[in-house]
Amino acid sequence: MATYLHLAGPLRSYAANFAAPISSPALSSAPRVIQKWKTISRPPRRLLLGFAASFWTQSLSMSAAFGGKSFLASARPSSSVDQVLKNVEWPEQFPFKDEDFQRFDESPDSLFYEDPRFVTHIDDPAIRALTKYYLNVLPPSNTSGVSILDMCSSWVSHYPTGYKQERIVGMGMNEDELKRNPVLTEYIVQDLNANPNLPFEDNSFDVITNVVSVDYLTRPLDVFKEMSRILKPGGQAIMSFSNRCFWTKAISIWTSTGDTDHVMIVGAYFHYAGGFEPPQVIINYHFSSIKLSLHTIFLIGQCWHHKLKRVTSQQI
């Protein structure tokens, strides 16, 4: 059995969702981890300030599923993962250092993604869970004025069948894949690791989605700040991740940690980017069709800071 998690929270006026599969340390260790933030200034390489003891004990395995080498972290479902971001005492400074975002393969990402991959990177139960979640949280199809950005997009976005809006922008690395995506009304080819600046006006989008790609971002804080900027007040950012990845391209802190840690990592991105309400975690369980411990986690952050600025200006 595998877990499916949602992490939700508003942009200080909207939300973000992501799905990530990794081993889930017991939540009871989280407070000790957070306390370490107060005493540890520079963590050892590949450690997230002691986010969980599993950083040292996690068992890892390799899988060649889905048409390419992928990384599978052993997953221990935990019913307490949904509580991991409750009452977090965040350090004053962003708790990661540059080497946490290094990859085994530092060659240009444009080379790695040069050839299209018309495959899915999560199994069918995970896809169904993700699509069902989108059905519940995305604006109804054909809602006037709604704009959606599918970040790190490809040939499929996993939106509900027949889903349409006036504007659905896909941003990805491979043009052939983006051209095949039937839900997109337009697309942009851009490497966010080379250029994290999003080419959109402030307050442009109602929702931003990112499926199983947050673990590849080497400049996540820059990207999340941009997400906050382009989301409308109350907009949602939905990050999903799983226990598979192209391990040579995933960041060091991700491949060396587990589920609970991933929730904390992405939660930190939302927190330190500013403009987001504290995200929450929602857990779903499903059986993997390929008998692997597979799950997805959603982190949803809601945007607020634009709204607060307006209130402040009115008060003045």
C-alpha positions as CSV (number, residue, x, y, z in Angstrom):
1,M,0.0,0.0,0.0
2,A,1.2,3.5,-0.8
3,T,0.4,6.9,0.5
4,Y,-0.9,9.8,-1.4
5,L,-0.5,13.2,0.4
6,H,-1.8,16.7,-0.2
7,L,-0.1,19.7,1.3
8,A,-2.4,22.7,1.1
9,G,-2.0,26.3,2.1
10,P,-3.1,29.7,0.6
11,L,-0.9,32.3,-1.3
12,R,-1.4,34.7,1.2
13,S,-4.4,34.5,-0.7
14,Y,-4.0,31.1,-2.6
15,A,-2.8,27.4,-2.4
16,A,0.0,25.0,-3.6
17,N,0.0,21.2,-4.0
18,F,2.6,18.6,-4.5
19,A,3.0,14.8,-4.4
20,A,6.2,13.2,-3.1
21,P,7.0,9.5,-2.4
22,I,9.7,8.8,0.2
23,S,10.1,7.0,3.4
24,S,8.1,8.6,6.1
25,P,9.8,9.0,9.5
26,A,7.6,9.0,12.5
27,L,6.2,12.4,13.2
28,S,7.4,12.2,16.8
29,S,10.9,12.9,15.6
30,A,9.9,16.1,13.9
31,P,10.0,18.3,17.1
32,R,13.5,17.2,17.8
33,V,14.5,18.0,14.3
34,I,13.0,21.4,14.5
35,Q,14.7,22.0,17.8
36,K,18.0,21.3,16.1
37,W,17.4,24.3,13.9
38,K,18.1,26.4,16.9
39,T,21.6,24.9,17.6
40,I,22.9,23.8,14.2
41,S,24.1,26.5,11.9
42,R,25.7,24.6,9.1
43,P,24.5,21.0,8.6
44,P,26.7,18.3,7.1
45,R,26.4,17.7,3.3
46,R,23.1,16.3,2.3
47,L,21.5,16.8,5.7
48,L,18.5,19.1,6.1
49,L,19.3,20.4,9.5
50,G,18.4,17.1,11.1
51,F,14.9,17.0,9.6
52,A,14.6,13.3,10.5
53,A,16.8,10.4,11.6
54,S,15.7,8.6,8.5
55,F,18.3,10.7,6.6
56,W,20.9,8.2,7.8
57,T,18.8,5.0,7.9
58,Q,16.6,5.3,4.8
59,S,16.8,2.2,2.5
60,L,17.0,3.0,-1.1
61,S,16.4,0.9,-4.2
62,M,16.5,1.4,-7.9
63,S,13.8,0.8,-10.4
64,A,14.0,0.9,-14.2
65,A,10.3,1.4,-14.7
66,F,8.6,3.9,-17.0
67,G,11.2,3.8,-19.8
68,G,14.2,5.1,-18.0
69,K,16.3,4.9,-14.8
70,S,14.3,6.1,-11.9
71,F,14.9,6.3,-8.2
72,L,12.7,4.5,-5.7
73,A,12.9,5.3,-2.0
74,S,11.5,2.8,0.4
75,A,8.3,4.2,1.8
76,R,6.8,3.6,5.2
77,P,3.3,5.1,5.2
78,S,2.7,7.3,8.2
79,S,-0.7,8.6,9.3
80,S,1.1,11.5,11.1
81,V,2.8,12.9,8.0
82,D,-0.2,15.2,7.5
83,Q,0.7,16.9,10.8
84,V,4.4,17.5,10.1
85,L,3.9,21.2,9.2
86,K,1.7,22.0,12.1
87,N,3.2,24.6,14.4
88,V,6.7,24.5,12.8
89,E,9.2,26.8,14.4
90,W,11.1,27.8,11.3
91,P,14.7,29.2,11.6
92,E,15.1,32.9,10.8
93,Q,17.2,32.1,7.8
94,F,16.6,29.7,4.9
95,P,18.1,26.5,6.3
96,F,19.7,25.1,3.1
97,K,23.1,25.7,1.6
98,D,24.2,25.6,-2.0
99,E,25.4,22.0,-1.9
100,D,22.0,20.8,-0.9
101,F,20.9,21.6,-4.4
102,Q,23.7,19.9,-6.2
103,R,23.0,16.9,-8.5
104,F,24.9,13.8,-9.4
105,D,24.6,15.0,-13.1
106,E,25.4,18.7,-13.4
107,S,25.4,18.7,-17.2
108,P,23.0,21.1,-18.8
109,D,19.4,20.1,-18.2
110,S,18.6,21.0,-21.8
111,L,20.7,18.0,-22.9
112,F,19.0,15.6,-20.5
113,Y,15.5,16.6,-21.6
114,E,16.5,17.0,-25.3
115,D,14.7,13.8,-26.4
116,P,10.9,13.6,-25.7
117,R,9.7,11.0,-23.2
118,F,6.1,10.1,-23.9
119,V,5.8,8.1,-20.6
120,T,4.2,8.7,-17.2
121,H,6.4,8.8,-14.1
122,I,3.8,7.7,-11.6
123,D,1.6,4.6,-11.8
124,D,-2.1,4.5,-12.7
125,P,-3.4,4.6,-9.1
126,A,-1.3,7.6,-8.4
127,I,-2.5,9.3,-11.6
128,R,-6.1,8.6,-10.7
129,A,-5.6,10.0,-7.2
130,L,-4.0,13.2,-8.6
131,T,-6.7,13.7,-11.2
132,K,-9.4,13.2,-8.6
133,Y,-7.7,15.8,-6.4
134,Y,-7.6,18.2,-9.3
135,L,-11.3,17.6,-10.0
136,N,-12.0,18.7,-6.4
137,V,-9.7,21.8,-6.2
138,L,-9.3,23.3,-9.7
139,P,-11.8,25.9,-10.8
140,P,-14.7,24.3,-12.7
141,S,-14.0,23.7,-16.4
142,N,-14.7,26.8,-18.7
143,T,-14.8,29.2,-15.8
144,S,-14.6,32.7,-17.2
145,G,-11.3,34.5,-16.6
146,V,-9.4,31.6,-15.1
147,S,-5.8,31.2,-16.0
148,I,-3.7,28.2,-15.0
149,L,0.1,27.6,-15.3
150,D,1.3,24.0,-15.5
151,M,4.9,24.3,-14.4
152,C,7.5,21.7,-15.5
153,S,4.8,20.4,-17.9
154,S,5.1,17.7,-20.5
155,W,2.8,15.8,-22.8
156,V,0.2,15.2,-20.1
157,S,-0.9,17.3,-17.1
158,H,-3.2,14.8,-15.4
159,Y,-6.1,17.3,-15.3
160,P,-9.7,15.8,-15.4
161,T,-10.8,14.5,-18.8
162,G,-12.0,17.3,-21.0
163,Y,-10.9,20.0,-18.6
164,K,-10.7,23.4,-20.3
165,Q,-10.1,27.0,-19.4
166,E,-9.5,30.2,-21.4
167,R,-5.8,30.0,-20.6
168,I,-3.8,27.1,-19.6
169,V,0.0,27.7,-20.1
170,G,2.5,24.8,-20.1
171,M,6.1,25.5,-19.1
172,G,8.5,22.7,-19.7
173,M,11.8,21.6,-21.1
174,N,10.8,19.7,-24.3
175,E,8.8,21.4,-27.1
176,D,7.7,18.1,-28.6
177,E,6.1,17.0,-25.4
178,L,4.4,20.3,-24.8
179,K,3.0,20.2,-28.3
180,R,1.3,16.9,-27.6
181,N,-0.4,18.1,-24.4
182,P,-4.1,18.5,-25.3
183,V,-5.1,20.7,-22.3
184,L,-2.6,23.5,-23.0
185,T,-3.7,26.7,-24.8
186,E,-0.1,27.9,-25.1
187,Y,3.3,26.8,-23.9
188,I,6.8,28.1,-23.1
189,V,10.1,26.2,-23.3
190,Q,12.2,27.3,-20.3
191,D,14.8,25.8,-18.0
192,L,13.9,27.1,-14.6
193,N,17.3,26.0,-13.2
194,A,19.0,28.3,-15.7
195,N,16.4,31.1,-15.5
196,P,13.9,31.0,-12.6
197,N,12.2,34.2,-13.7
198,L,8.7,33.5,-14.9
199,P,7.8,35.6,-18.0
200,F,4.4,36.7,-16.7
201,E,2.8,39.8,-15.2
202,D,2.0,40.1,-11.5
203,N,-1.3,38.5,-10.5
204,S,-1.7,36.5,-13.7
205,F,-2.8,33.0,-12.6
206,D,-5.4,31.5,-10.5
207,V,-3.6,28.1,-10.1
208,I,-0.1,26.8,-10.6
209,T,0.5,23.1,-10.8
210,N,3.7,21.1,-10.7
211,V,3.7,17.3,-11.0
212,V,6.7,15.3,-9.7
213,S,9.2,18.0,-10.6
214,V,9.7,20.1,-7.5
215,D,12.6,17.8,-6.6
216,Y,14.6,18.9,-9.7
217,L,14.6,22.6,-8.9
218,T,18.1,23.9,-8.0
219,R,16.9,27.4,-7.3
220,P,13.6,26.7,-5.6
221,L,13.4,29.8,-3.5
222,D,13.7,32.0,-6.6
223,V,11.0,30.0,-8.3
224,F,8.6,30.0,-5.4
225,K,9.0,33.8,-5.0
226,E,8.1,34.1,-8.7
227,M,5.1,31.8,-8.1
228,S,3.9,34.1,-5.3
229,R,4.3,37.1,-7.6
230,I,2.3,35.8,-10.5
231,L,-0.5,34.2,-8.5
232,K,-3.7,36.2,-8.0
233,P,-4.7,37.0,-4.4
234,G,-6.1,33.7,-3.1
235,G,-4.5,31.7,-5.9
236,Q,-3.3,28.2,-5.5
237,A,0.1,26.5,-6.1
238,I,-0.2,22.7,-6.2
239,M,3.0,20.8,-5.9
240,S,2.9,17.0,-6.3
241,F,5.7,14.5,-5.9
242,S,6.3,10.7,-5.7
243,N,8.9,8.2,-4.6
244,R,10.3,8.1,-8.2
245,C,12.7,10.5,-9.9
246,F,15.5,10.7,-12.3
247,W,18.0,10.4,-9.4
248,T,20.9,11.8,-11.3
249,K,19.0,15.1,-11.8
250,A,17.2,15.3,-8.4
251,I,18.8,17.6,-5.9
252,S,21.1,16.1,-3.2
253,I,18.8,16.9,-0.2
254,W,15.9,15.2,-1.9
255,T,17.6,11.9,-2.8
256,S,19.0,11.5,0.7
257,T,15.8,12.0,2.5
258,G,12.3,10.6,3.0
259,D,8.6,11.5,2.8
260,T,8.3,13.6,6.0
261,D,11.5,15.3,5.1
262,H,10.2,16.1,1.6
263,V,7.1,17.7,3.2
264,M,9.4,19.8,5.3
265,I,11.6,20.8,2.4
266,V,8.8,21.9,0.2
267,G,7.0,23.5,3.1
268,A,10.2,25.5,3.7
269,Y,10.1,26.7,0.1
270,F,6.6,28.1,0.6
271,H,7.5,29.6,4.0
272,Y,10.7,31.4,3.0
273,A,9.4,32.6,-0.4
274,G,6.9,34.7,1.4
275,G,3.3,35.4,0.4
276,F,1.9,32.0,1.2
277,E,-0.4,30.8,4.0
278,P,1.1,27.8,5.9
279,P,0.5,24.8,3.7
280,Q,-1.4,21.7,4.9
281,V,-0.9,18.0,4.2
282,I,-3.7,15.7,3.0
283,I,-3.0,11.9,2.9
284,N,-4.6,9.5,0.5
285,Y,-3.8,5.7,0.4
286,H,-3.9,3.5,-2.7
287,F,-2.5,0.2,-3.9
288,S,0.2,0.3,-6.5
289,S,-0.6,-1.5,-9.6
290,I,3.1,-2.5,-10.0
291,K,3.5,-3.7,-6.5
292,L,5.9,-1.1,-5.5
293,S,5.6,1.2,-2.5
294,L,4.5,4.1,-4.5
295,H,2.7,7.2,-3.3
296,T,2.2,10.8,-4.1
297,I,2.1,13.8,-1.8
298,F,0.4,17.1,-2.5
299,L,1.5,20.4,-0.9
300,I,-0.9,23.3,-1.4
301,G,0.1,26.8,-0.6
302,Q,-2.4,29.7,-0.8
303,C,-1.3,33.2,-1.8
304,W,-2.0,36.1,0.5
305,H,0.6,38.8,0.4
306,H,-0.8,40.8,-2.5
307,K,-4.1,41.0,-0.7
308,L,-2.4,42.2,2.5
309,K,-0.7,44.9,0.6
310,R,-4.0,46.2,-0.7
311,V,-5.4,46.2,2.8
312,T,-2.4,48.1,4.1
313,S,-2.6,50.7,1.3
314,Q,-6.3,51.2,2.0
315,Q,-5.6,51.7,5.7
316,I,-3.0,54.3,4.9
